């Protein structure tokens, strides 16, 4: 049973909130403060592209006052669950405020927008504003709190945006190349001036093929890229195939130790799913 139907008064108790991914959970916790009790469905290392809700997730969703999700098909496998709870629980797509003309539509994503908008911090600020306004609408008696916490959180994001730009400017423009296993950093590249290449497509639901591996290996070898950033949701066999392909082209920059930081492949665990 839901904590409250859409439009019900929640001023007398903490608000139960469900957020799908870690980035959204973080925003809700910062803006909602003591007024919210947030349950994040997907922790570190969970791939939102293929995540399917468990029975426990469905219960949490049904028992929430409000659910925040990405809204650009990031949580595609959860579409049916969202449809079931709509009308009984308020659901909010945090990307609603972002001008669609600023969104990317990669051909490989089958006509949908690239959902990884948090990598452009300025765009993610608009998602924070959407969350603020949704909480105010749900709980108007705490509007002053939400506006205050949102201002503080947005100020931190603005500082982060400036910091990233400053750090990126220290790298010569022709060396601003980012190689990742999952092609999720296009917004980052556009915002901060990096050329981005990925092994796996925009959605991790699509597997990398032989041609993808060969093309990326050629690029890495020709440009002498010193590191490739890998996330835990990408199958090890893809990374192994890429490593072998680069080595076959004459690379000598790897070491025998798979954990060595001198390897051109660096496996960096994520704090949040992408």
C-alpha positions as CSV (number, residue, x, y, z in Angstrom):
1,X,0.0,0.0,0.0
2,X,1.4,3.4,-1.0
3,X,2.4,5.8,1.7
4,X,0.1,8.4,0.2
5,X,-1.8,8.8,-3.0
6,X,-0.7,11.6,-5.3
7,X,-2.0,14.9,-3.9
8,X,-2.2,13.6,-0.3
9,X,-0.9,15.7,2.7
10,X,2.6,14.4,3.7
11,X,3.5,17.3,6.0
12,X,3.2,15.3,9.2
13,X,5.7,12.6,8.4
14,X,9.0,11.9,6.6
15,X,8.5,11.3,2.9
16,X,9.3,7.9,1.5
17,X,11.2,8.4,-1.7
18,X,12.5,5.9,-4.2
19,X,15.3,6.8,-6.6
20,X,16.5,4.5,-9.4
21,X,20.2,5.3,-9.8
22,X,22.9,6.6,-7.4
23,X,23.2,10.0,-9.0
24,X,19.5,10.7,-8.5
25,X,19.6,9.3,-4.9
26,X,22.4,11.7,-4.1
27,X,20.4,14.8,-5.3
28,X,17.3,13.8,-3.5
29,X,19.1,13.2,-0.2
30,X,20.9,16.6,-0.5
31,X,17.8,18.6,-1.4
32,X,15.2,16.6,0.7
33,X,17.4,16.6,3.8
34,X,15.6,15.4,7.0
35,X,12.2,15.5,5.3
36,X,12.9,12.5,3.1
37,X,13.7,8.8,3.6
38,X,15.3,7.7,0.4
39,X,15.7,4.2,-1.0
40,X,18.0,3.8,-3.9
41,X,17.2,0.8,-6.1
42,X,20.6,0.5,-7.8
43,X,23.9,0.6,-5.9
44,X,27.4,0.7,-7.2
45,X,28.2,-1.7,-10.0
46,X,24.6,-2.2,-11.1
47,X,23.9,-1.6,-14.8
48,X,20.7,0.4,-15.1
49,X,20.3,-0.4,-18.8
50,X,19.4,-4.0,-18.1
51,X,18.2,-3.8,-14.4
52,X,15.0,-5.6,-13.7
53,X,13.0,-4.8,-10.6
54,X,12.9,-7.4,-7.9
55,X,9.8,-8.2,-5.8
56,X,11.3,-6.1,-3.0
57,X,11.8,-3.2,-5.4
58,X,8.1,-3.4,-6.5
59,X,7.1,-3.2,-2.8
60,X,9.3,-0.2,-2.2
61,X,8.0,1.5,-5.3
62,X,4.3,0.9,-4.3
63,X,5.0,2.1,-0.7
64,X,6.7,5.4,-1.8
65,X,5.1,8.8,-1.9
66,X,7.2,9.8,-4.9
67,X,9.6,8.0,-7.3
68,X,12.4,9.8,-9.2
69,X,13.8,8.2,-12.3
70,X,16.0,9.3,-15.3
71,X,13.3,9.5,-17.9
72,X,15.4,9.0,-21.0
73,X,15.0,5.2,-21.2
74,X,18.0,4.6,-19.0
75,X,16.0,2.2,-16.9
76,X,14.4,0.6,-19.9
77,X,13.8,-2.8,-18.4
78,X,11.7,-1.1,-15.6
79,X,9.2,0.5,-17.9
80,X,6.4,-2.0,-17.1
81,X,6.9,-1.5,-13.4
82,X,6.6,2.3,-13.7
83,X,3.4,1.9,-15.7
84,X,1.9,-0.2,-13.0
85,X,2.6,2.3,-10.2
86,X,1.6,5.4,-12.1
87,X,-1.7,6.8,-10.8
88,X,-1.1,5.4,-7.4
89,X,2.4,6.8,-6.8
90,X,3.8,10.1,-8.1
91,X,6.6,9.4,-10.6
92,X,9.0,12.1,-11.8
93,X,11.5,12.0,-14.6
94,X,14.3,14.2,-13.4
95,X,15.3,15.1,-17.0
96,X,12.0,16.9,-17.8
97,X,13.5,20.4,-17.5
98,X,16.3,19.7,-19.9
99,X,15.8,21.3,-23.3
100,X,15.5,18.5,-25.8
101,X,17.6,20.4,-28.3
102,X,20.6,20.0,-25.9
103,X,20.2,16.2,-25.8
104,X,22.1,13.9,-28.1
105,X,20.5,11.2,-30.2
106,X,23.2,8.7,-31.2
107,X,22.2,6.5,-34.2
108,X,23.0,3.4,-32.2
109,X,20.4,4.3,-29.6
110,X,17.5,3.6,-31.9
111,X,16.0,7.1,-32.0
112,X,16.2,7.6,-28.2
113,X,18.2,10.3,-26.4
114,X,21.5,9.5,-24.7
115,X,20.4,9.4,-21.0
116,X,23.9,10.0,-19.4
117,X,23.2,13.7,-18.9
118,X,24.9,13.9,-15.4
119,X,28.3,14.0,-17.1
120,X,27.6,17.6,-18.2
121,X,27.3,19.1,-14.7
122,X,25.5,22.2,-16.0
123,X,22.8,20.0,-17.5
124,X,22.5,18.0,-14.3
125,X,21.8,21.2,-12.4
126,X,18.4,21.3,-14.2
127,X,17.7,17.8,-12.9
128,X,18.3,19.1,-9.4
129,X,15.9,21.9,-10.0
130,X,13.3,19.4,-11.3
131,X,13.7,17.4,-8.1
132,X,13.4,20.5,-5.9
133,X,10.2,21.6,-7.6
134,X,8.7,18.1,-7.4
135,X,9.4,18.0,-3.6
136,X,7.8,21.4,-3.2
137,X,4.7,20.4,-5.1
138,X,4.4,17.2,-2.9
139,X,5.3,18.9,0.4
140,X,4.6,22.7,0.1
141,X,4.9,23.3,3.8
142,X,8.6,22.6,3.5
143,X,9.2,24.7,0.4
144,X,11.6,27.1,2.1
145,X,13.8,24.1,3.2
146,X,13.9,22.6,-0.3
147,X,14.7,26.0,-1.9
148,X,17.5,26.5,0.6
149,X,19.1,23.1,0.3
150,X,18.7,23.2,-3.5
151,X,20.6,26.5,-3.7
152,X,23.4,25.0,-1.6
153,X,23.6,21.9,-3.7
154,X,23.5,23.7,-7.0
155,X,26.3,26.0,-5.8
156,X,28.4,22.8,-5.2
157,X,27.6,21.6,-8.7
158,X,28.6,25.0,-10.2
159,X,31.9,24.8,-8.3
160,X,32.4,21.3,-9.7
161,X,31.6,22.5,-13.2
162,X,34.2,25.2,-13.0
163,X,36.8,22.8,-11.5
164,X,36.4,20.3,-14.3
165,X,36.8,23.1,-16.9
166,X,39.9,24.4,-15.2
167,X,41.5,21.0,-15.0
168,X,40.6,20.1,-18.6
169,X,42.2,23.4,-19.7
170,X,45.5,22.1,-18.3
171,X,45.6,19.3,-20.9
172,X,46.7,20.3,-24.4
173,X,43.6,20.2,-26.7
174,X,45.1,17.5,-29.0
175,X,45.6,15.2,-26.0
176,X,42.0,15.5,-24.7
177,X,41.0,12.0,-25.6
178,X,39.0,9.7,-23.4
179,X,38.7,6.0,-24.1
180,X,36.1,4.1,-22.1
181,X,34.6,0.6,-22.4
182,X,31.0,1.9,-22.3
183,X,30.3,4.9,-24.6
184,X,28.5,6.9,-21.9
185,X,30.7,10.1,-21.8
186,X,29.5,12.0,-24.9
187,X,28.0,14.8,-22.8
188,X,31.2,15.0,-20.8
189,X,33.2,15.3,-24.0
190,X,31.0,18.0,-25.5
191,X,31.0,20.1,-22.3
192,X,34.7,19.9,-21.5
193,X,36.3,19.5,-24.8
194,X,37.3,15.8,-25.0
195,X,37.1,13.4,-27.9
196,X,35.4,10.3,-26.5
197,X,35.6,6.8,-27.9
198,X,33.9,3.8,-26.4
199,X,34.1,0.0,-26.9
200,X,30.5,-0.8,-26.0
201,X,27.6,1.3,-27.2
202,X,25.5,3.9,-25.4
203,X,23.5,1.1,-23.9
204,X,25.3,-1.8,-22.3
205,X,22.5,-4.0,-23.5
206,X,24.2,-4.1,-26.9
207,X,27.4,-6.2,-27.0
208,X,30.6,-5.1,-28.7
209,X,31.4,-7.0,-31.9
210,X,34.7,-7.9,-33.6
211,X,34.6,-4.8,-35.8
212,X,34.1,-2.6,-32.7
213,X,37.1,-4.1,-31.0
214,X,39.3,-3.8,-34.2
215,X,38.3,-0.2,-34.8
216,X,39.0,0.9,-31.2
217,X,42.3,-1.0,-31.1
218,X,43.4,0.8,-34.2
219,X,42.6,4.1,-32.7
220,X,44.3,3.4,-29.4
221,X,47.5,2.2,-31.1
222,X,47.6,5.0,-33.6
223,X,47.1,7.7,-31.0
224,X,49.3,6.0,-28.4
225,X,46.5,6.2,-25.8
226,X,48.1,5.4,-22.4
227,X,44.9,4.3,-20.5
228,X,41.5,2.9,-21.1
229,X,38.9,3.3,-18.3
230,X,36.8,0.3,-17.7
231,X,33.6,-0.1,-15.7
232,X,32.5,-3.2,-13.8
233,X,29.4,-3.9,-15.9
234,X,31.3,-4.5,-19.1
235,X,32.2,-8.2,-19.6
236,X,35.8,-9.0,-19.0
237,X,36.0,-10.9,-22.4
238,X,35.5,-7.6,-24.2
239,X,38.3,-6.0,-22.4
240,X,40.5,-9.0,-22.9
241,X,39.8,-9.0,-26.7
242,X,40.6,-5.2,-26.8
243,X,43.9,-5.8,-24.9
244,X,44.9,-8.6,-27.3
245,X,44.0,-6.5,-30.3
246,X,46.1,-3.6,-29.2
247,X,49.1,-5.8,-28.3
248,X,48.9,-7.5,-31.7
249,X,49.4,-4.1,-33.2
250,X,52.7,-3.8,-31.5
251,X,51.9,-2.1,-28.1
252,X,54.5,-2.6,-25.4
253,X,52.9,-0.4,-22.8
254,X,51.3,-3.2,-20.8
255,X,52.7,-5.2,-17.9
256,X,52.2,-8.8,-16.8
257,X,50.4,-7.6,-13.6
258,X,46.7,-7.1,-14.4
259,X,46.4,-4.7,-11.4
260,X,49.4,-2.6,-12.4
261,X,48.5,1.1,-12.8
262,X,51.0,1.2,-15.7
263,X,48.7,-0.9,-17.9
264,X,46.9,0.9,-20.7
265,X,43.7,-0.7,-19.3
266,X,42.8,0.7,-15.9
267,X,39.9,-1.0,-14.2
268,X,38.3,1.7,-12.0
269,X,35.4,0.6,-9.9
270,X,32.4,3.0,-10.0
271,X,30.8,4.7,-7.1
272,X,27.5,4.9,-9.0
273,X,26.1,3.2,-12.1
274,X,26.4,4.8,-15.5
